[in-house]
Amino acid sequence: MHSSVRLVLVVLLLSIAFSSSAQQQPQPPPAVTGMPNADQTLAYLRETIDWHELLHEEEQLANTPEETAFLSDERTVAKEILQLSFSYANAAAKLLSRKASPSSTEETPNVSGYSGLSKAAAQTDKVVRDTQAELEETKRKAESAQGQKQRQLQSTADELQSELNLAKARSETYKNIIQFVGSGSGSSLESQIKELERAVPELAANAKPEGAQAPVAPAAAAPARNPSGILELITNLFNLSSKKRSLDEAMKATDALADTANKLRRPIVKNLVAAADRGEDLAKAADTAGPAELEQQKRELDSLTANFKDISSVVVPLGQQNLLFGFYKGTLTRWKESVQNEFSVELKGLILRAVALGFALAVVFTLAEIWRKATLRYVKDIRRRYQFLLIRRIVVWCAVAITIAFALATEIGSLATFAGLITAGIAVALQNVILAIAGYFFLVGKYGVRVGDRVQISGVTGNVVDIGLVRLHMLELAGTGNDRQPTGRVVVFSNSIVFQPTASFFKQIPGTNFVWHEVTLILSPDSDFHQAEERLLDAVQKVYSTYSSKIEEQHRHMEQSFALAVDAPQPKSRLRLTQTGLEVVIRYPLELERSAEIDDQIIRELLIALQKPPKLKLVGSGTPNIQPVLDGTPAA
């Protein structure tokens, strides 16, 4: 029972020791006051490797022979800096390994940052020593005792032996834990340094066998061609700006690494200076010292010499790096100045090209304005003037497009690429616009629409006032029957309407300006149909004769345009019997502009003809009914 209680107490103490050591985990190291520890050494080594990796990014920036030379210099200096970092790390690892070795195998080493664990281990070692002494004393007394007392002492010795075994087990556990947490120095640090060195291709290549091939250096960049197009100049300016930012980041990273190296080197140099000062003091004191003091001073000088050599092996690589950092930054500075000069030259070229483009566009628009004013002044015919202005618009925008294209990309290859990209973008984004432009050429074809034509689109009737590349404008007409008047509104249709199957599009035949109307009269069944038809047709023919020459001229023009034999437009009549009486229908052509006037004259002549003796009696509505012919021809 006594042993079980002790075992529980031991486990409790062990957990408390672990808890204490965990709570006292080392915080980030303070400012270096002496030799760097293992964590600082590894951190600096990793920072150097990360800095060296930036060189691969700089390799992508070199695209001229001058920049390739800068890159070659940087590669050489960067490799030396990296090698010196590993030299410093290896020297520091050896020095830390010697200092971390315990002076006696019986003592428990003190691990920095784990004082609770070290204290618990030391207390356990004391318990082991005390228990061992008590056990030996009990065994000695048991040898001289007899009887009951001897058996009692022997039982006490057995119990002490159990306690000793447990204490030794605790001591061994603590030592294993301390050895694990203290593995950041010594041989463990050296192995980590070797692993990092093998991970760097530039340093691993040095360890290859003789038959291995060295890595092939990148080929020198081809001489850069001077850009002449605005698009190429803008692209190069963006690339140069990005290159300057990359070089600035490389300089910042170099400054940060140099600052870290100085922080590591400063306290070491301070110790070296202190050691040198101490050596001078000892040398001065040796002049007046006795034999015993000289012996003591000799031992101290020997110790200072050994320490000086050890510390020098660490600080010398850092000092050499300080010089190489200056060379590296100097190369970066010259590279950046070269990029800045190139940026300034191309910026001036871009400004000149932009000014030249603006001047060329100004010339184009000036000539276009002269063309417009000359057309308006000297071309009196409305249709021909519209054609000249339309040609002017097409020529101007083509000239603008060609000027801009050659300004953005002067080479044929670049121009073809530019045109291909623009065409693809336009085809996707402006599908409806392209369809409208295609419709424009259908509208202005041989039998197409002209300004002034009367058309009907989707039930809207009007006169065309403008035909653009993508839109058609017409003046809306409204009214009933033949009396259609402007509404004061302009209707706009996309030219793509000619491709829509559901859009009813009607226009006059080119060169013609007449439509057909018909008048219907219903006479009483007892009327003389021969006399009625002849009288009514003569009345219509009388009015038609006043404008028949114009209709016949338009007929001849229609035959010439279509190369078809078409009957000449003439008033015609037909009869039909209905339930209410005799229906007389007379169809006649008339001029579109005078349709209302002509219909009025025909109504008057028909009423006069009806009143002539013998009078013709109307049935049904009692008045003549005139309406447009709607069998495929639009209403006027």
Secondary structure, DSSP 8 states (H G I E B T S, - for coil): -HHHHHHHHHHHHHHHHHHHHHHT---S--S--SS--HHHHHHHHHHHHHHHHHHHHHHTT--SHHHHHHHHHHHHHHHHHHHHHHHHHHHHHHHHHHHHS-S-TTS----TT-HHHHHHHHHHHHHHHHHHHHHHHHHHHHHH--THHHHHHHHHHHHHHHHHHHHHHHHHHHHHHHHHHTTTSTHHHHHHHHHHHHH-HHHHGGGS-TTS----------------SHHHHHHHHHHHHHHHHHHHHHHHHHHHHHHHHHHHHHHHHHHHHHHHHHHHHHHHHTTS--HHHHHHHHHHHHHHHHHHHHHHHHHHHHHHHHHHHHHHHHHHHHHHHHHHHHHHHHHHHHHHHHHHHHHHHHHHHHHHHHHHHHHHHH---HHHHHHHHHHHHHHHHHHHHHHHHHHH--SHHHHHHHHHHHHHHHHHHTHHHHHHHHHHHHHTSTT---TT-EEEETTEEEEEEEE-SSEEEEEEEE-STT--EEEEEEEEEEGGGGG-TT--EEE--TT--EEEEEEEEEE-TTS-HHHHHHHHHHHHHHHHTTTHHHHHHHHHHHHHHHT--------EEEEEE-SSSEEEEEEEEEESTTHHHHHHHHHHHHHHHHHSSS---B-TTSS-EEEE--SSS---
